């Protein structure tokens, strides 16, 4: 045990050192970094809110974001470091350090009896997320929703564990809970699942009816700015943004398969946290005949999709999934669809083998998800939510799941997890290898 603790302390140290080093060396591990990447849009949005009044900024023709402008309003009001690009980037970087801290307190809330070093080790894994790191380094928008997610979890538990039904404290908890869970939606539309979970947790709790009514009232009040934005813009995003990022314009059924590979990627190392040997876990899953009905859903999906899945270069170019050139081969590189799609293009030049590899990946991922969830209705509902929004979104990106799935698994998911140093170190190394791989991939791609 002492050896595991020593290794864990070393890994925690490495995670923080690498996080600071990544900022110093302008790391771009998710592909959206650098001064020529999405930072252009974030910095331009900051300038809009600095140089215009609120009314003009809200409907400014040059504003570009797939989210509400709340974070830019907050920056304009409270961030004193917006005078330069590096000042803005540093402020976002330091603010992003809240995530591993809040993750630790969230773990402490759920796993009260576990060793602090063990919880610090798990919380430090978020520092290995390529998408969290890139957003932290380049002033992007993703991390604010993640911070709100963890704050929502903490205040939800404070509220549910409060045994006193009178006094101002419980109402203050409700206000903070409904506020931060609502912020999840404002900071990132795909995180609408968080206020939904919190709402149903409140409604089906044993709290007094007056507390539930007050919660509904708070959610209504906090929804009003979003309703106003939708009316002002004529939708969730401005029209010029909607033209580049489709939402609900058509159904992208292939995204279910690609989303399953991305969700599987983050659930797979968590199989070691199930408190059962992996072989026994798999064996018990296949011995239960009820699971075969869920497995059969994949084959229904396979037959539906087999004539519609796009793999050819021409089809992908037409749909907008490909652009630019690649150092790996003389054909365009892919946008979206996650690591499996990129891996299929790297491994196979032949479209037939690429298709087979992708379908097999879909099936394997579906099995891993089913084994992990083990017919847990609540967790299955959360995963289904991500499948549904992936159908509506174009393109579907891995950043939609990293590190969201891991954060949800350790907080809002119902699935029981058994923590120990061995499986936590495995999780850390698994994510560290992924980070190294993404850095190599995007470094080669750019150079």
FIMARNU-615102 format. One record per residue (C-alpha): x, y, z; residue in three letters; chain; residue number from 1. Coordinates in steps of 0.2 Angstrom, whole numbers, plus 5000, padded with zeros to 4 digits. Last residue first. Example, Ala and Ser with C-alpha at 12.3 -4.5 7.8 and 13.67 -1.06 7.14 Angstrom:
ATOM     u     v     w  res  chain    n
ATOM  5068  4995  5036  SER      A    2
ATOM  5062  4978  5039  ALA      A    1
END
This chain:
ATOM     u     v     w  res  chain    n
ATOM  5021  5102  4806  UNK      A  447
ATOM  5002  5104  4810  UNK      A  446
ATOM  4997  5086  4808  UNK      A  445
ATOM  5013  5080  4816  UNK      A  444
ATOM  5010  5090  4832  UNK      A  443
ATOM  4991  5086  4831  UNK      A  442
ATOM  4995  5067  4832  UNK      A  441
ATOM  5010  5068  4844  UNK      A  440
ATOM  5000  5078  4856  UNK      A  439
ATOM  4984  5067  4854  UNK      A  438
ATOM  4995  5051  4858  UNK      A  437
ATOM  5003  5059  4873  UNK      A  436
ATOM  4986  5063  4880  UNK      A  435
ATOM  4979  5046  4877  UNK      A  434
ATOM  4994  5038  4885  UNK      A  433
ATOM  4991  5049  4901  UNK      A  432
ATOM  4972  5044  4901  UNK      A  431
ATOM  4977  5026  4902  UNK      A  430
ATOM  4991  5029  4914  UNK      A  429
ATOM  4979  5038  4926  UNK      A  428
ATOM  4965  5025  4924  UNK      A  427
ATOM  4977  5011  4928  UNK      A  426
ATOM  4984  5021  4943  UNK      A  425
ATOM  4966  5023  4949  UNK      A  424
ATOM  4963  5004  4947  UNK      A  423
ATOM  4978  5000  4958  UNK      A  422
ATOM  4975  5013  4971  UNK      A  421
ATOM  4958  5008  4976  UNK      A  420
ATOM  4940  5014  4972  UNK      A  419
ATOM  4925  5003  4971  UNK      A  418
ATOM  4912  5011  4959  UNK      A  417
ATOM  4893  5009  4961  UNK      A  416
ATOM  4883  5014  4945  UNK      A  415
ATOM  4871  5028  4950  UNK      A  414
ATOM  4880  5041  4938  UNK      A  413
ATOM  4879  5059  4944  UNK      A  412
ATOM  4897  5060  4952  UNK      A  411
ATOM  4911  5048  4947  UNK      A  410
ATOM  4903  5043  4930  UNK      A  409
ATOM  4898  5061  4926  UNK      A  408
ATOM  4916  5067  4928  UNK      A  407
ATOM  4922  5053  4917  UNK      A  406
ATOM  4909  5056  4904  UNK      A  405
ATOM  4912  5075  4903  UNK      A  404
ATOM  4931  5073  4901  UNK      A  403
ATOM  4930  5072  4886  UNK      A  402
ATOM  4913  5068  4879  UNK      A  401
ATOM  4908  5083  4869  UNK      A  400
ATOM  4927  5086  4865  UNK      A  399
ATOM  4926  5070  4855  UNK      A  398
ATOM  4917  5079  4842  UNK      A  397
ATOM  4900  5076  4833  UNK      A  396
ATOM  4898  5088  4818  UNK      A  395
ATOM  4884  5091  4817  UNK      A  394
ATOM  4872  5089  4831  UNK      A  393
ATOM  4855  5081  4831  UNK      A  392
ATOM  4860  5063  4831  UNK      A  391
ATOM  4873  5067  4844  UNK      A  390
ATOM  4860  5075  4855  UNK      A  389
ATOM  4850  5058  4855  UNK      A  388
ATOM  4866  5048  4859  UNK      A  387
ATOM  4871  5059  4873  UNK      A  386
ATOM  4853  5058  4881  UNK      A  385
ATOM  4854  5039  4879  UNK      A  384
ATOM  4870  5039  4890  UNK      A  383
ATOM  4860  5048  4903  UNK      A  382
ATOM  4845  5037  4902  UNK      A  381
ATOM  4857  5021  4903  UNK      A  380
ATOM  4864  5029  4919  UNK      A  379
ATOM  4847  5030  4927  UNK      A  378
ATOM  4841  5013  4921  UNK      A  377
ATOM  4855  5003  4927  UNK      A  376
ATOM  4855  4989  4915  UNK      A  375
ATOM  4873  4983  4918  UNK      A  374
ATOM  4879  5001  4914  UNK      A  373
ATOM  4897  4994  4912  UNK      A  372
ATOM  4893  4979  4902  UNK      A  371
ATOM  4881  4988  4891  UNK      A  370
ATOM  4894  5002  4887  UNK      A  369
ATOM  4907  4989  4884  UNK      A  368
ATOM  4896  4979  4872  UNK      A  367
ATOM  4891  4995  4862  UNK      A  366
ATOM  4909  4999  4861  UNK      A  365
ATOM  4913  4982  4853  UNK      A  364
ATOM  4899  4984  4841  UNK      A  363
ATOM  4904  5001  4835  UNK      A  362
ATOM  4922  4996  4834  UNK      A  361
ATOM  4917  4982  4823  UNK      A  360
ATOM  4907  4993  4812  UNK      A  359
ATOM  4922  5005  4810  UNK      A  358
ATOM  4935  4991  4806  UNK      A  357
ATOM  4923  4984  4793  UNK      A  356
ATOM  4921  5002  4785  UNK      A  355
ATOM  4939  5005  4785  UNK      A  354
ATOM  4942  4988  4777  UNK      A  353
ATOM  4930  4992  4763  UNK      A  352
ATOM  4937  5010  4761  UNK      A  351
ATOM  4955  5004  4757  UNK      A  350
ATOM  4968  5016  4764  UNK      A  349
ATOM  4967  5008  4781  UNK      A  348
ATOM  4976  5012  4797  UNK      A  347
ATOM  4977  5031  4797  UNK      A  346
ATOM  4959  5033  4791  UNK      A  345
ATOM  4952  5020  4803  UNK      A  344
ATOM  4962  5029  4817  UNK      A  343
ATOM  4954  5045  4813  UNK      A  342
ATOM  4937  5038  4813  UNK      A  341
ATOM  4940  5028  4830  UNK      A  340
ATOM  4947  5044  4838  UNK      A  339
ATOM  4932  5055  4837  UNK      A  338
ATOM  4918  5057  4824  UNK      A  337
ATOM  4924  5075  4821  UNK      A  336
ATOM  4934  5083  4807  UNK      A  335
ATOM  4944  5071  4796  UNK      A  334
ATOM  4960  5073  4786  UNK      A  333
ATOM  4960  5075  4767  UNK      A  332
ATOM  4970  5063  4756  UNK      A  331
ATOM  4989  5060  4753  UNK      A  330
ATOM  4992  5050  4768  UNK      A  329
ATOM  4999  5052  4786  UNK      A  328
ATOM  5005  5070  4785  UNK      A  327
ATOM  4988  5076  4781  UNK      A  326
ATOM  4980  5089  4770  UNK      A  325
ATOM  4966  5101  4773  UNK      A  324
ATOM  4947  5097  4775  UNK      A  323
ATOM  4935  5083  4779  UNK      A  322
ATOM  4919  5081  4788  UNK      A  321
ATOM  4909  5094  4777  UNK      A  320
ATOM  4895  5083  4771  UNK      A  319
ATOM  4902  5085  4753  UNK      A  318
ATOM  4920  5081  4758  UNK      A  317
ATOM  4914  5066  4768  UNK      A  316
ATOM  4904  5060  4752  UNK      A  315
ATOM  4919  5062  4741  UNK      A  314
ATOM  4931  5054  4753  UNK      A  313
ATOM  4921  5039  4754  UNK      A  312
ATOM  4916  5033  4772  UNK      A  311
ATOM  4897  5039  4774  UNK      A  310
ATOM  4885  5027  4782  UNK      A  309
ATOM  4869  5026  4774  UNK      A  308
ATOM  4867  5008  4767  UNK      A  307
ATOM  4873  4999  4783  UNK      A  306
ATOM  4864  5011  4794  UNK      A  305
ATOM  4847  5002  4796  UNK      A  304
ATOM  4855  4985  4796  UNK      A  303
ATOM  4868  4990  4809  UNK      A  302
ATOM  4855  4999  4820  UNK      A  301
ATOM  4845  4983  4821  UNK      A  300
ATOM  4861  4973  4824  UNK      A  299
ATOM  4865  4985  4838  UNK      A  298
ATOM  4848  4983  4846  UNK      A  297
ATOM  4851  4964  4847  UNK      A  296
ATOM  4864  4967  4861  UNK      A  295
ATOM  4850  4975  4872  UNK      A  294
ATOM  4839  4960  4869  UNK      A  293
ATOM  4854  4949  4873  UNK      A  292
ATOM  4856  4957  4890  UNK      A  291
ATOM  4841  4948  4896  UNK      A  290
ATOM  4850  4931  4894  UNK      A  289
ATOM  4861  4934  4908  UNK      A  288
ATOM  4876  4923  4905  UNK      A  287
ATOM  4884  4935  4893  UNK      A  286
ATOM  4885  4949  4907  UNK      A  285
ATOM  4891  4936  4920  UNK      A  284
ATOM  4905  4931  4909  UNK      A  283
ATOM  4910  4949  4905  UNK      A  282
ATOM  4911  4954  4923  UNK      A  281
ATOM  4919  4938  4928  UNK      A  280
ATOM  4933  4941  4915  UNK      A  279
ATOM  4935  4959  4922  UNK      A  278
ATOM  4937  4954  4940  UNK      A  277
ATOM  4923  4962  4950  UNK      A  276
ATOM  4923  4978  4961  UNK      A  275
ATOM  4916  4989  4947  UNK      A  274
ATOM  4931  5000  4947  UNK      A  273
ATOM  4941  4990  4934  UNK      A  272
ATOM  4926  4993  4922  UNK      A  271
ATOM  4931  5012  4924  UNK      A  270
ATOM  4945  5009  4911  UNK      A  269
ATOM  4932  5006  4898  UNK      A  268
ATOM  4920  5020  4902  UNK      A  267
ATOM  4930  5034  4894  UNK      A  266
ATOM  4933  5025  4877  UNK      A  265
ATOM  4916  5018  4878  UNK      A  264
ATOM  4908  5035  4877  UNK      A  263
ATOM  4919  5039  4862  UNK      A  262
ATOM  4915  5023  4853  UNK      A  261
ATOM  4897  5025  4857  UNK      A  260
ATOM  4897  5042  4850  UNK      A  259
ATOM  4904  5036  4833  UNK      A  258
ATOM  4890  5023  4832  UNK      A  257
ATOM  4876  5035  4837  UNK      A  256
ATOM  4884  5048  4825  UNK      A  255
ATOM  4879  5037  4810  UNK      A  254
ATOM  4861  5042  4813  UNK      A  253
ATOM  4865  5061  4808  UNK      A  252
ATOM  4847  5067  4808  UNK      A  251
ATOM  4845  5083  4799  UNK      A  250
ATOM  4843  5102  4803  UNK      A  249
ATOM  4842  5097  4821  UNK      A  248
ATOM  4858  5107  4826  UNK      A  247
ATOM  4870  5111  4812  UNK      A  246
ATOM  4886  5120  4816  UNK      A  245
ATOM  4892  5131  4801  UNK      A  244
ATOM  4875  5138  4796  UNK      A  243
ATOM  4870  5138  4814  UNK      A  242
ATOM  4884  5151  4818  UNK      A  241
ATOM  4878  5163  4805  UNK      A  240
ATOM  4860  5161  4811  UNK      A  239
ATOM  4864  5165  4829  UNK      A  238
ATOM  4863  5151  4842  UNK      A  237
ATOM  4849  5142  4852  UNK      A  236
ATOM  4836  5149  4840  UNK      A  235
ATOM  4828  5165  4833  UNK      A  234
ATOM  4843  5175  4840  UNK      A  233
ATOM  4832  5187  4850  UNK      A  232
ATOM  4819  5175  4855  UNK      A  231
ATOM  4832  5161  4859  UNK      A  230
ATOM  4842  5174  4869  UNK      A  229
ATOM  4826  5179  4879  UNK      A  228
ATOM  4822  5161  4883  UNK      A  227
ATOM  4840  5159  4889  UNK      A  226
ATOM  4838  5175  4900  UNK      A  225
ATOM  4821  5168  4907  UNK      A  224
ATOM  4828  5151  4912  UNK      A  223
ATOM  4835  5157  4928  UNK      A  222
ATOM  4818  5163  4934  UNK      A  221
ATOM  4809  5147  4929  UNK      A  220
ATOM  4823  5136  4938  UNK      A  219
ATOM  4821  5147  4954  UNK      A  218
ATOM  4802  5144  4953  UNK      A  217
ATOM  4803  5126  4951  UNK      A  216
ATOM  4815  5125  4966  UNK      A  215
ATOM  4803  5136  4977  UNK      A  214
ATOM  4789  5123  4973  UNK      A  213
ATOM  4801  5109  4978  UNK      A  212
ATOM  4805  5118  4994  UNK      A  211
ATOM  4787  5121  4998  UNK      A  210
ATOM  4783  5102  4995  UNK      A  209
ATOM  4795  5097  5009  UNK      A  208
ATOM  4810  5087  5004  UNK      A  207
ATOM  4809  5068  5003  UNK      A  206
ATOM  4817  5068  4985  UNK      A  205
ATOM  4807  5065  4969  UNK      A  204
ATOM  4806  5083  4964  UNK      A  203
ATOM  4823  5088  4969  UNK      A  202
ATOM  4832  5073  4961  UNK      A  201
ATOM  4821  5076  4946  UNK      A  200
ATOM  4827  5094  4944  UNK      A  199
ATOM  4845  5090  4947  UNK      A  198
ATOM  4845  5077  4933  UNK      A  197
ATOM  4837  5089  4921  UNK      A  196
ATOM  4849  5103  4927  UNK      A  195
ATOM  4863  5091  4923  UNK      A  194
ATOM  4857  5084  4906  UNK      A  193
ATOM  4857  5102  4899  UNK      A  192
ATOM  4876  5099  4898  UNK      A  191
ATOM  4874  5098  4879  UNK      A  190
ATOM  4870  5117  4879  UNK      A  189
ATOM  4887  5122  4886  UNK      A  188
ATOM  4889  5138  4897  UNK      A  187
ATOM  4871  5143  4898  UNK      A  186
ATOM  4865  5125  4901  UNK      A  185
ATOM  4878  5121  4914  UNK      A  184
ATOM  4874  5138  4922  UNK      A  183
ATOM  4856  5131  4925  UNK      A  182
ATOM  4864  5118  4936  UNK      A  181
ATOM  4874  5132  4945  UNK      A  180
ATOM  4859  5143  4948  UNK      A  179
ATOM  4847  5129  4953  UNK      A  178
ATOM  4859  5122  4966  UNK      A  177
ATOM  4864  5140  4972  UNK      A  176
ATOM  4846  5145  4975  UNK      A  175
ATOM  4841  5128  4983  UNK      A  174
ATOM  4856  5130  4995  UNK      A  173
ATOM  4851  5147  5000  UNK      A  172
ATOM  4833  5141  5003  UNK      A  171
ATOM  4840  5127  5014  UNK      A  170
ATOM  4851  5140  5024  UNK      A  169
ATOM  4836  5152  5027  UNK      A  168
ATOM  4828  5142  5040  UNK      A  167
ATOM  4817  5127  5041  UNK      A  166
ATOM  4817  5109  5034  UNK      A  165
ATOM  4833  5104  5043  UNK      A  164
ATOM  4840  5087  5037  UNK      A  163
ATOM  4852  5094  5024  UNK      A  162
ATOM  4859  5079  5015  UNK      A  161
ATOM  4848  5082  4999  UNK      A  160
ATOM  4853  5101  4999  UNK      A  159
ATOM  4872  5098  5002  UNK      A  158
ATOM  4871  5084  4989  UNK      A  157
ATOM  4864  5095  4976  UNK      A  156
ATOM  4876  5109  4980  UNK      A  155
ATOM  4891  5097  4977  UNK      A  154
ATOM  4884  5090  4961  UNK      A  153
ATOM  4879  5107  4954  UNK      A  152
ATOM  4897  5114  4958  UNK      A  151
ATOM  4904  5099  4948  UNK      A  150
ATOM  4893  5103  4933  UNK      A  149
ATOM  4897  5121  4934  UNK      A  148
ATOM  4915  5118  4933  UNK      A  147
ATOM  4913  5107  4918  UNK      A  146
ATOM  4902  5121  4910  UNK      A  145
ATOM  4915  5134  4913  UNK      A  144
ATOM  4928  5122  4905  UNK      A  143
ATOM  4922  5122  4887  UNK      A  142
ATOM  4923  5140  4882  UNK      A  141
ATOM  4941  5143  4875  UNK      A  140
ATOM  4954  5154  4883  UNK      A  139
ATOM  4968  5145  4874  UNK      A  138
ATOM  4977  5136  4888  UNK      A  137
ATOM  4962  5130  4898  UNK      A  136
ATOM  4952  5125  4883  UNK      A  135
ATOM  4967  5115  4877  UNK      A  134
ATOM  4970  5107  4894  UNK      A  133
ATOM  4951  5102  4896  UNK      A  132
ATOM  4951  5095  4878  UNK      A  131
ATOM  4967  5085  4880  UNK      A  130
ATOM  4961  5078  4897  UNK      A  129
ATOM  4976  5074  4907  UNK      A  128
ATOM  4972  5087  4920  UNK      A  127
ATOM  4956  5078  4923  UNK      A  126
ATOM  4966  5064  4930  UNK      A  125
ATOM  4971  5074  4945  UNK      A  124
ATOM  4954  5071  4953  UNK      A  123
ATOM  4958  5052  4953  UNK      A  122
ATOM  4975  5055  4961  UNK      A  121
ATOM  4968  5067  4974  UNK      A  120
ATOM  4955  5055  4979  UNK      A  119
ATOM  4968  5041  4982  UNK      A  118
ATOM  4978  5054  4992  UNK      A  117
ATOM  4963  5058  5002  UNK      A  116
ATOM  4960  5040  5007  UNK      A  115
ATOM  4942  5034  5005  UNK      A  114
ATOM  4928  5035  5018  UNK      A  113
ATOM  4918  5049  5011  UNK      A  112
ATOM  4917  5042  4993  UNK      A  111
ATOM  4903  5053  4986  UNK      A  110
ATOM  4907  5070  4995  UNK      A  109
ATOM  4925  5067  4994  UNK      A  108
ATOM  4924  5063  4976  UNK      A  107
ATOM  4915  5080  4973  UNK      A  106
ATOM  4928  5089  4984  UNK      A  105
ATOM  4942  5081  4973  UNK      A  104
ATOM  4933  5086  4957  UNK      A  103
ATOM  4931  5104  4964  UNK      A  102
ATOM  4949  5105  4965  UNK      A  101
ATOM  4953  5097  4948  UNK      A  100
ATOM  4941  5109  4940  UNK      A   99
ATOM  4946  5125  4950  UNK      A   98
ATOM  4962  5125  4940  UNK      A   97
ATOM  4952  5131  4925  UNK      A   96
ATOM  4952  5149  4933  UNK      A   95
ATOM  4971  5149  4933  UNK      A   94
ATOM  4971  5145  4914  UNK      A   93
ATOM  4957  5157  4910  UNK      A   92
ATOM  4966  5171  4918  UNK      A   91
ATOM  4982  5167  4910  UNK      A   90
ATOM  4974  5167  4893  UNK      A   89
ATOM  4966  5184  4896  UNK      A   88
ATOM  4982  5191  4901  UNK      A   87
ATOM  4991  5183  4886  UNK      A   86
ATOM  4979  5191  4874  UNK      A   85
ATOM  4980  5208  4882  UNK      A   84
ATOM  4970  5220  4892  UNK      A   83
ATOM  4957  5207  4897  UNK      A   82
ATOM  4965  5204  4914  UNK      A   81
ATOM  4953  5213  4925  UNK      A   80
ATOM  4940  5199  4924  UNK      A   79
ATOM  4924  5203  4933  UNK      A   78
ATOM  4911  5212  4922  UNK      A   77
ATOM  4918  5209  4904  UNK      A   76
ATOM  4923  5191  4909  UNK      A   75
ATOM  4905  5188  4916  UNK      A   74
ATOM  4897  5195  4900  UNK      A   73
ATOM  4909  5184  4890  UNK      A   72
ATOM  4904  5169  4900  UNK      A   71
ATOM  4885  5172  4897  UNK      A   70
ATOM  4886  5174  4878  UNK      A   69
ATOM  4876  5158  4875  UNK      A   68
ATOM  4884  5144  4867  UNK      A   67
ATOM  4889  5139  4849  UNK      A   66
ATOM  4899  5155  4847  UNK      A   65
ATOM  4903  5168  4835  UNK      A   64
ATOM  4899  5187  4838  UNK      A   63
ATOM  4903  5197  4822  UNK      A   62
ATOM  4885  5202  4818  UNK      A   61
ATOM  4883  5209  4836  UNK      A   60
ATOM  4866  5204  4843  UNK      A   59
ATOM  4870  5202  4861  UNK      A   58
ATOM  4885  5215  4860  UNK      A   57
ATOM  4873  5229  4854  UNK      A   56
ATOM  4862  5227  4870  UNK      A   55
ATOM  4876  5224  4882  UNK      A   54
ATOM  4886  5240  4877  UNK      A   53
ATOM  4900  5238  4865  UNK      A   52
ATOM  4919  5239  4866  UNK      A   51
ATOM  4923  5226  4879  UNK      A   50
ATOM  4909  5214  4874  UNK      A   49
ATOM  4914  5214  4856  UNK      A   48
ATOM  4933  5212  4861  UNK      A   47
ATOM  4929  5197  4871  UNK      A   46
ATOM  4920  5189  4857  UNK      A   45
ATOM  4935  5192  4845  UNK      A   44
ATOM  4946  5184  4858  UNK      A   43
ATOM  4935  5169  4859  UNK      A   42
ATOM  4934  5167  4840  UNK      A   41
ATOM  4952  5169  4837  UNK      A   40
ATOM  4956  5157  4851  UNK      A   39
ATOM  4947  5144  4841  UNK      A   38
ATOM  4963  5141  4831  UNK      A   37
ATOM  4976  5153  4823  UNK      A   36
ATOM  4983  5158  4840  UNK      A   35
ATOM  4985  5140  4844  UNK      A   34
ATOM  4972  5128  4851  UNK      A   33
ATOM  4958  5118  4842  UNK      A   32
ATOM  4968  5102  4838  UNK      A   31
ATOM  4965  5094  4855  UNK      A   30
ATOM  4983  5093  4861  UNK      A   29
ATOM  4988  5110  4857  UNK      A   28
ATOM  5002  5114  4870  UNK      A   27
ATOM  5008  5132  4870  UNK      A   26
ATOM  5024  5128  4879  UNK      A   25
ATOM  5021  5137  4895  UNK      A   24
ATOM  5003  5131  4895  UNK      A   23
ATOM  5008  5113  4893  UNK      A   22
ATOM  5021  5115  4906  UNK      A   21
ATOM  5008  5120  4919  UNK      A   20
ATOM  4998  5105  4916  UNK      A   19
ATOM  5013  5093  4914  UNK      A   18
ATOM  5019  5099  4932  UNK      A   17
ATOM  5001  5096  4939  UNK      A   16
ATOM  5000  5079  4932  UNK      A   15
ATOM  5018  5074  4937  UNK      A   14
ATOM  5015  5079  4955  UNK      A   13
ATOM  4999  5068  4955  UNK      A   12
ATOM  5008  5054  4947  UNK      A   11
ATOM  5022  5055  4960  UNK      A   10
ATOM  5010  5056  4975  UNK      A    9
ATOM  5001  5040  4967  UNK      A    8
ATOM  5018  5031  4965  UNK      A    7
ATOM  5021  5034  4984  UNK      A    6
ATOM  5004  5029  4989  UNK      A    5
ATOM  5005  5013  4979  UNK      A    4
ATOM  5022  5009  4987  UNK      A    3
ATOM  5014  5012  5004  UNK      A    2
ATOM  5000  5000  5000  UNK      A    1
END
